């Protein structure tokens, strides 16, 4: 049993039907084995075990074959615990995996990522990581963002993907001062619309973004004013004052604002650990939020999905078609973007 206070457990169980809607829409259950992986959270934040219990409770009510495994909170460079590694190694191919963690799930052995493991084994998965950035009181906000009109969101997401796939350059501007140009010639966008029906597929829940890697490592120039949230070494936080980031040839060259110091510390911390430290400050992603129920709360998985926002990321992007492989991936969210596709304004 996932350890939760009785009052919290009852609160989650009252909302269990919402979790079943997600399972039906996103995974199209077909009698597969279901493995749920979470961590214990901490005293001030039980969101990860709460989300996991929501899935567990409805699966049990529906008589689905379900196993739940819990571990301590992990950072990205740490290994997942042995009992979870063993369970994954014996899981039948084509199973379903649900992940809800306060930070990361941890590494499987020395070289395999969770995503690549699932692809190899044909497992489908739902993943909610970084839940430790916000307090448990935001549980309802996550449920709202998970229970949207997926058909409508998919229509919007696929329309944007179609435009971005054909683009040579995407430019994004804001009244706050963002003016950033991405060379995306030949690159494919990813529409994360909460549909994980094919073997080996999976992604975030809540869903709701379209994103694309730049071409190569030097194809981004300009400046971005971050006025939503930033991802630091300590987790995601809402910005109190806009952060200006100047980018030349794909790399951060200057930062200004109250949050510049913590971002510098974040970059340096990962550079000190990275095999290729020069990749940490490279721009790796341009994204747009399309989830009408998501709101900015200081949790990347929710913030980057919010309709009316855009985000850029620094660090790794190899798993969605880019050339950058490193230990860091940090998303930075900004508000009220206007996009231009090869010079023409994109109408949403």
C-alpha positions in Angstrom: 0.0 0.0 0.0 1.2 3.5 -0.8 1.8 5.3 2.5 -0.6 8.2 2.8 -2.5 9.8 5.7 -6.1 8.5 5.9 -7.6 11.9 5.1 -5.4 12.3 2.1 -6.2 8.8 0.9 -9.9 9.4 1.0 -9.5 12.7 -0.8 -7.7 11.0 -3.7 -10.2 8.1 -3.8 -13.1 10.4 -4.3 -11.5 11.5 -7.6 -10.6 8.0 -8.8 -13.0 8.2 -11.7 -11.0 11.0 -13.2 -7.9 8.7 -13.3 -10.0 6.1 -15.2 -10.9 8.7 -17.9 -7.2 9.3 -18.4 -6.4 5.6 -18.7 -9.2 5.0 -21.2 -8.4 8.1 -23.4 -4.6 7.9 -23.3 -3.8 4.2 -23.1 -6.9 2.4 -24.3 -6.6 -0.4 -21.8 -6.7 -3.9 -23.3 -6.1 -6.2 -20.3 -2.3 -5.4 -20.0 -0.3 -5.8 -16.8 0.0 -2.4 -15.1 3.0 -1.4 -13.0 2.8 1.8 -11.0 6.0 3.4 -9.8 6.2 6.3 -7.3 8.2 7.7 -4.4 7.3 8.5 -0.9 7.3 12.3 -1.4 8.1 14.4 1.6 6.3 15.9 4.6 5.2 19.0 2.8 4.6 17.3 -0.6 2.8 14.1 -1.1 1.6 14.8 -4.7 3.6 12.0 -6.3 2.2 9.2 -4.0 -1.3 10.8 -4.2 -1.3 10.6 -8.0 0.0 7.0 -7.9 -2.7 6.0 -5.4 -5.4 7.5 -7.7 -4.3 5.2 -10.5 -3.9 2.2 -8.1 -7.4 2.7 -6.5 -9.3 2.8 -9.8 -7.3 -0.1 -11.2 -8.2 -2.2 -8.2 -11.9 -1.2 -8.5 -11.9 -2.2 -12.2 -10.2 -5.6 -11.4 -7.1 -4.8 -13.4 -3.8 -6.6 -12.8 -1.8 -4.0 -11.0 1.5 -3.9 -9.1 2.7 -0.8 -7.1 6.3 -0.1 -6.2 7.6 2.7 -4.1 11.1 4.1 -3.6 12.9 7.1 -2.1 13.0 10.3 -4.0 15.6 10.2 -6.8 17.6 12.7 -8.7 18.3 12.2 -12.4 21.8 10.9 -12.0 20.8 8.3 -9.3 19.9 4.7 -9.9 16.4 3.5 -9.3 16.1 1.0 -6.4 16.9 -2.6 -7.0 13.4 -3.9 -6.4 12.1 -1.6 -9.2 14.9 -2.7 -11.6 14.0 -6.3 -10.9 10.3 -5.7 -11.5 11.0 -4.0 -14.8 13.3 -6.8 -15.9 10.6 -9.4 -15.4 7.7 -7.3 -16.8 5.9 -8.9 -19.7 6.6 -7.1 -23.0 3.7 -4.8 -24.0 2.8 -3.9 -20.4 1.6 -0.5 -19.1 3.8 1.6 -16.7 2.6 4.6 -14.8 5.2 6.9 -13.2 4.6 9.6 -10.6 7.7 10.9 -8.9 8.7 14.0 -6.9 11.9 14.4 -9.0 13.1 11.6 -11.4 12.5 7.9 -11.6 16.3 7.2 -11.7 18.4 5.3 -14.1 18.1 1.6 -15.1 21.6 0.4 -15.0 24.5 2.4 -16.4 23.3 3.3 -19.9 19.5 2.7 -20.3 17.0 5.5 -19.9 13.5 4.7 -18.9 12.1 6.0 -22.2 14.5 3.8 -24.3 13.8 0.8 -22.1 10.0 1.1 -22.7 10.6 1.5 -26.5 12.7 -1.6 -26.6 10.1 -3.7 -24.6 7.0 -2.3 -26.3 5.7 -0.9 -22.9 3.4 2.1 -23.0 3.7 4.6 -20.2 2.3 7.7 -18.5 4.9 9.9 -16.7 4.5 12.7 -14.2 7.9 13.8 -12.8 9.1 16.8 -10.9 5.9 16.8 -8.7 8.0 17.8 -5.7 8.1 21.3 -7.0 4.6 22.1 -5.8 2.6 21.3 -2.7 -0.1 18.7 -2.4 -2.8 21.3 -2.4 -2.4 21.6 -6.2 -3.7 18.0 -6.6 -7.0 19.3 -8.1 -5.1 21.5 -10.6 -3.3 18.4 -12.0 -6.6 16.5 -12.3 -8.2 19.4 -14.2 -5.3 19.5 -16.6 -5.5 15.7 -17.1 -9.3 15.8 -17.9 -9.6 18.0 -20.9 -11.2 17.6 -24.3 -8.4 15.5 -25.9 -10.0 15.5 -29.3 -10.0 19.3 -29.5 -6.5 19.5 -28.0 -5.2 17.0 -30.6 -6.7 19.0 -33.4 -4.9 22.1 -32.3 -1.6 20.2 -31.6 -1.5 18.5 -35.0 -2.3 21.7 -36.8 0.7 23.4 -35.1 2.9 20.4 -35.8 2.0 20.5 -39.5 3.2 24.1 -39.7 6.3 23.6 -37.7 7.3 20.4 -39.6 7.4 22.5 -42.9 9.2 25.5 -41.4 12.7 26.6 -42.1 12.7 29.2 -39.3 10.4 29.8 -36.4 10.6 33.1 -34.7 8.9 33.9 -31.4 8.3 37.4 -29.9 6.6 38.8 -26.8 5.8 42.3 -25.7 8.0 41.6 -22.7 11.1 41.6 -25.0 11.5 38.1 -26.4 12.8 38.0 -29.9 14.2 34.6 -30.7 14.8 32.9 -34.0 15.1 29.1 -34.4 16.5 27.3 -37.5 14.3 24.2 -37.7 14.9 23.2 -41.3 14.4 19.5 -41.7 13.4 19.0 -38.1 10.1 17.3 -36.9 7.9 18.6 -34.2 6.4 16.5 -31.5 2.7 16.9 -30.6 2.2 15.7 -27.0 -1.6 15.4 -27.0 -2.0 12.6 -24.5 -2.4 9.8 -27.0 -0.2 6.8 -26.2 -1.7 3.9 -28.1 1.2 2.4 -30.0 3.7 -0.1 -28.4 6.7 1.7 -27.0 5.0 5.0 -26.8 4.4 7.2 -23.8 4.8 10.7 -22.3 3.7 13.3 -19.9 0.4 13.4 -18.1 -0.8 16.1 -17.9 -0.2 16.4 -21.7 -0.6 19.4 -24.0 2.4 20.8 -25.9 4.0 20.9 -29.2 7.8 21.1 -29.3 10.7 20.9 -31.7 14.5 20.8 -31.5 16.6 23.3 -33.4 18.7 22.2 -36.3 22.2 21.3 -35.0 23.7 23.0 -32.0 24.1 26.6 -33.3 20.7 27.4 -34.9 19.2 29.7 -32.3 19.8 33.5 -31.9 18.2 36.4 -30.1 16.9 36.9 -26.6 14.2 35.5 -24.5 12.5 37.1 -21.4 11.4 34.4 -19.0 8.3 35.6 -17.1 6.7 32.3 -16.2 8.8 29.7 -14.5 12.4 28.4 -14.6 14.0 25.0 -13.9 16.8 25.3 -11.4 19.0 22.8 -9.6 16.5 22.9 -6.8 13.5 22.4 -9.0 11.0 24.6 -10.9 10.0 28.0 -9.5 7.7 30.8 -10.6 9.8 33.9 -11.5 9.4 36.9 -9.3 11.1 39.2 -11.9 11.7 38.6 -15.6 14.9 36.8 -16.5 16.6 38.0 -19.7 18.7 35.3 -21.5 20.7 36.3 -24.5 21.6 33.6 -27.0 24.2 33.5 -29.7 24.8 30.6 -32.1 22.6 28.4 -29.9 24.3 29.1 -26.6 23.6 31.3 -23.6 26.0 34.2 -23.5 24.4 36.5 -20.9 21.7 36.5 -18.3 20.2 39.5 -16.4 17.7 39.7 -13.6 17.1 38.5 -10.0 17.1 34.9 -11.1 20.3 35.1 -13.1 22.4 34.0 -10.2 20.5 30.8 -9.5 20.5 29.9 -13.2 24.2 30.4 -13.4 24.6 28.2 -10.3 22.4 25.6 -12.0 24.4 25.6 -15.3 27.7 25.4 -13.4 26.5 22.5 -11.2 25.6 20.4 -14.2 28.7 21.5 -16.1 30.8 20.2 -13.2 29.3 16.8 -13.6 28.8 16.6 -17.3 31.1 14.6 -19.7 30.5 17.4 -22.2 30.0 20.5 -20.1 29.9 22.7 -23.2 26.5 21.3 -24.0 24.7 22.3 -20.9 24.0 25.9 -22.0 22.9 25.0 -25.5 19.3 25.7 -26.5 17.6 22.4 -27.2 13.9 23.0 -27.6 11.2 25.4 -28.6 7.7 24.6 -27.3 4.1 25.9 -27.1 1.5 25.1 -24.5 -1.9 23.9 -25.8 -3.7 22.6 -22.7 -6.6 24.9 -21.8 -6.8 23.7 -18.2 -3.2 23.9 -17.3 -2.0 26.9 -15.2 1.3 28.3 -14.1 2.1 27.1 -10.6 5.9 26.5 -10.6 5.8 22.8 -11.8 7.4 22.3 -15.2 5.2 19.4 -16.2 2.1 21.7 -15.8 3.6 25.1 -16.6 4.9 24.2 -20.0 1.5 22.8 -21.0 -0.5 26.0 -20.2 -2.3 27.6 -23.1 -1.0 31.1 -23.8 2.6 30.2 -22.9 5.8 29.1 -24.8 9.0 27.6 -23.5 12.6 27.0 -24.4 14.8 24.4 -23.0 18.6 24.0 -22.5 20.6 20.9 -22.6 19.7 17.5 -23.9 17.3 16.9 -26.8 18.5 13.6 -28.4 15.4 11.7 -27.4 13.1 13.8 -29.6 15.3 14.2 -32.7 18.0 16.7 -31.7 21.8 16.3 -31.6 22.5 17.2 -28.0 23.0 14.5 -25.4 23.9 15.5 -21.9 22.7 15.1 -18.3 20.6 18.3 -18.1 17.3 19.4 -19.6 15.8 22.5 -18.2 12.6 24.1 -19.5 11.9 27.9 -19.1 8.4 29.2 -19.6 7.3 32.6 -20.8 3.9 34.2 -21.4 1.9 35.6 -24.4 4.1 34.5 -27.3 3.5 35.4 -30.9 5.0 32.9 -33.5 6.2 33.6 -37.0 6.7 30.7 -39.5 9.2 31.8 -42.2 8.2 35.4 -41.6 4.4 34.8 -41.5 2.5 35.2 -38.3 1.1 31.9 -37.0 -2.6 32.1 -36.2 -3.7 29.8 -33.4 
